[in-house]
């Protein structure tokens, strides 16, 4: 697979915002080329900061080479609103719906990661008509209830460390969590993850979100998942035990389990397990890529009436500002319709506008 510079891919990323039904503002972004893959955000993310990351950048770069990767910051995290009180599973599912609706996606694959895995599983079980395939990485359906006394003691110690050290300038307490997530990292990678924790959310949000996740378990929904499913998990994962992945894969009909040779919860770019992960995901997404390739150049019939209207005006040579004036829309709304059209047509890069207009004229002319 040809290498793509992170700066080239980052230049195509457009961060936008939508609102969940309860008014929480959500930051979301898409980049890359290929069939859409919606990442149900892990609990630590920052759409902008991740691009400079020696821990996350390779995920964005490599997966964006063969998918249109859709990401969002979870409520209370990253660029999304921090003033949040409801971190329940239902709220997170409404957030996912809001992002998907904002992008006007019809059919897409989902990747559930780490702490938000239950949301990905629940959404897939409830929407088999929309989800083409499911990828689970480093996750599990939720904590069994009630927790054991030992588990409760560990959680009390964890929460005490969060309260003592999450917002401190020095990373003394946060380094404990860093060592759990990426024990194989070098000092530069660990320092970045130390900083991500403090930048991604507040102490209060971290604790509230964790309490909500600990109260969530969707294991009963696993037999209802009827889409092709790939479960990837590091054998030596020190954050989430591999046995959880084994049990999850066994409970989902037809799911395939891929064991990765790593101790890291977040795979690092220079370890062999990352190449295995990337190649497994690429192969698993190939049917979606083939389906898109056999569609006539990314069929404009998938575009909404407003998206086609905007493209027709762009074909007349109007600028975004002129299109906005003609349709009595804001320039930002015009840009959103264009971005959605590019996503559906599988087009990205600096020439996306020209390519989308050409495709519209060719298919409707």
N, C-alpha and C positions, 0 to 999 in steps of 0.2 A: 504494500500500500504506500503510495507516494506521500512523503512528508508534507505537511501544510504548516506554515508558520503561524504561531499563536497570534501574532499581530494582525495577520491577514484575516483570520477567523474572527478575532475580536472586533475588527472594523465592521463586520456585518451584523454584529449583535445590536439589537435595538431594545433598550429597556423601556417598558411601558407599564401602565398602571390600570388596574380595574378595581372594582369594589365588590366585596362579598355582600350577601343580603343584609348582614347586620352592620354594614357601613365600613368595615375594616378595609383599608386600602392595601392592595396586594401588588407587589412588583413582580413582573414576569418578563422573560426575554426568550428569543429563539435565534438560532444561528445554524449554519451548516447546510448541507444539500442531501436530499433524499427523503424517504418516508418519515412522517413525524413520529418522534419518540418523546413522550411526555415523562419527565422525571418528577416523581412525587417526592418533593424535597426532603432531604435528611434534615435533622433538627439544627444543624449548624451550617449556615450558608450565607453568602453575601454576593449578589450577582456581579458586582463590580470587582470586589476584592479578590474573588476567586480567580480572576484572569491573571493576576500577578503571582499566583500561588504556586510554589514548588510542590504542593501536595495535590491540588485539584486541576492544575492547568492541562495535564495530559488527558484527563477525562474529557474535558471540553474539546480539546484539539482532535483527539483520535475519534471520539464518537461523532463529532460534527463532520468528519470526513465522509461518513456514509449514511447519516441520518440528518433530518432537521430536528435538532435537539431543543426541546422546549423545557425551560426551567423556571422556577419561581421561588421567591423567598417566603417561607412559611409565616403565618401570622405571628407577630411579635418578634420577628427575626429579620436581619439584613436590612433591605431597603423597604420592606413592608412596614405597616404601622406597628409601633411598639406599645401603644396605649391599648392593650387588649386584656380582657378578663376571661374570655371563653376559649379554652384550648381543647374542647371536647372533640371526639371523633366526628360527630355530626357537623360541627363548625368547620373542621378541616376538609370534610367531603364537600361542603358547600363552597369552600374556597377553590377546590379543584374544579368543580363545575363552573365557577366564575371565570377562571383562567381559560378553560376549554371553550366556553361560550364567547369570551372576548376574542379568541383566535378563530372562532367559527369552524372548529375542527369537526369533521364528521366521523372519520375512522382513524385510529391511531394506536400505536403500541404504548405500553406503560412500563416504566421502570420504577419499582419501589425500592427505596434504599433505607437501611438502618431503622431509625426510630419512627419513620413515617410509613413503614411497611404495612401496618394494618389498614391505613387509608387506601393504599394501592390495592390491597387484596379485597377490601370491601367494595371499592368502586368497580373493580373488574367483575366481582360476583354479581353486582347489581346492574351492570351495563354490558352484557356480552355482545349486544348488537353494535356497540361503538368501539370496543377494545379488540384489536386484531390479535395481539399476543402480549404476554406478560413476562417481564424479567424481574426477578427478585434478587437483590444483592445485599448481603450482610444483614438480613432482616429476619423477622419471625412474626407470627400472628399476634403476639402479645403475652403478657406475663400471666401465668396461671393464678387463679384466685382460690382461696386466700393465700397470701405469701407466707413463707415459712418464717419462724422467729429469726433464723440466721440471715435471711434475706432482709428482714426488717432492720436488723442491727447494721447491716452493710449500708442500707439506704439512709439510715440516720447519720452515719459517718459521712456519707457522700454529701448529704444536704448541709452538714456542718461545714465541710470544706468549701462548698459553693458559697455559703454565706460569708465565710471568713476571707475568701481569696478571689472570687470571680472578678470583682471590679478593681482589684489592686493593680497599680502600675507594674509591680514585679510579678513574675509568673510562678512564684513558688508553689502555690496550691494548684494552679491550672496545669502545671507540668505533670501532676499525678494523672490527670485525665488524658493528657497528651501521650503519656507512656502506655496507657491502656489502648488508645486508638491506633497509634503508629509506633510500636516498640522497636521496629527496624529502621526508623528514620535517622537521618543525620541531624546535626545541631541546627543547621539552617531550616530544615523542614520542621523540626520540633518548635523552634522559635516562632515560625510563622503560625503554626497551629495554636501555640500559646496565645498569640495576638488575636487570632480569629475568634476564639471563645469570647473575649472581652468585647470585640467589635461587633459580633453577630447579634448580641442581645443583652438585656439587663439581668442582674441577679434575680430579681423578682420574676421576670418572664421565664428564665431558665428553670426555676423551681416549680412554677405553676404548670409549665408545659410538661415537665417531667412527671409531676403528679398525675396529670391527665393521661399521659401515655401509660403509666403504670396501672391505671384503672381500666385499660382497654385490652380486650382480647377478642379476636374475630375468628378463632379456630373453627367455630361451628360453621363458618361460611366456606371453608376450603373445599369441601366436596361439591359445592355449587359452582366452582370456577370451571368453565367449559371452553377456555381458549388455550392454545399452545402456550406452555409455561416452561421457562428455564430458570432454575434456582442456582445461583452462584454463591459460594461461601468459602472463605479461607479455613483450612483445617485447623490452624492454630490461632484463630481469631480470639483475642483476649477480651474483646468487648461483648461479643455475642457468641455463645457456644455453638460449635458446628452441629451438635445434635439437634438443635432447634431447626436448622435448615433441612436436616435429614427427615425429621418428622413432618415438616411442612411439605416437602416434595412428595412424601409418601401419601399425604392426605389429599393432594390436588390431583385429580384424574389426569393421567398421561404426562405429568410433569417430569422433567429430566433434571437431575442434580449433577452439577459440575463442582468437584472439590478442587480448590486452588491451594497450591503449596506456598503458604505464607502464614506469618503470625499477625499481619497487619489487618485491622478492620478496614482501613482505607489503603488500597493497593498503591504502591509507589511506582513511579515510571520506570525505574531502573531494575526492578525485580522481575524475574521470568514469569511470575504469576500474572503480571499485568498484560503481557503479550497473549497469554492464554485467554484471559478475560476478554480482551479486545477482539480476538479472533472468534471466540465463542459467540459474542454478541453480534458480530458482523454476519456470521453464518446463520444465526437464528433470525436476523432481520432480513435475510435474502429474499424470502417469499414476498415480503412487503415491497422490497425494492423491485423485484421482478414484476409485481402487479402494477406498480407505478410506471415501470418502463414500457409495459404493453398497453397502457392507456395512451391515447393519441396525444403525445407531447404534454401530458398533464392537462386533462380535459378541462376547458373553460366552463363546461357545464357544471362543474363543481363550485363555481364562483356564485356568490349571492348577486341579486339584481343590482344592489348598490355598488358592489365591487366591479361588476361589468360596466356600470355607468361611469365610474371613476376612470376605468381604463380607456373607455371610448373617448372621454374628454382628453385624457393624456395622449391618445393617438392623434387628436387634433392639434397637438403641440402646446396645449395649455400647461402652465406651471402648476405646482401644487396650490399656490396662493390663488391662481385664477380658477382652478377647479373648485376650491373651497368657496370662492365668491359666487360662482355659477350655481352651486348646489346649496348655498346657504349653510355651509358646514364650517367648522373650525379647520385650520390647516392640520392640526394634530389628528383630527378625525380622518381627514383625507389620507394622511400618512399611515394611519392604522389600517384603512381599507386596502391600501397598496401593499402593505406588509403582509396582510392576511392573504391577498391574492398571490403574492410571491410564494408564500408558504404552501398554499394548495397546489400551485403549479410546479413546485420543486425547483424554484429558481432563487439564486442568491448572488451576491456580489454587486460590483459597481454597475454592471450592465443589466441588472434585473429589470429595470423599468422598460428599457428598449426591448428586451427579450419577451416580457409579458405582453407588451403592446403587439409585437410581431405575432405572437401565438394567438392572441385574440383575433387579429385581422385574418390570419391564415385559417383558423377554424370556423370563423363566422363569415368570412368573405366569400 
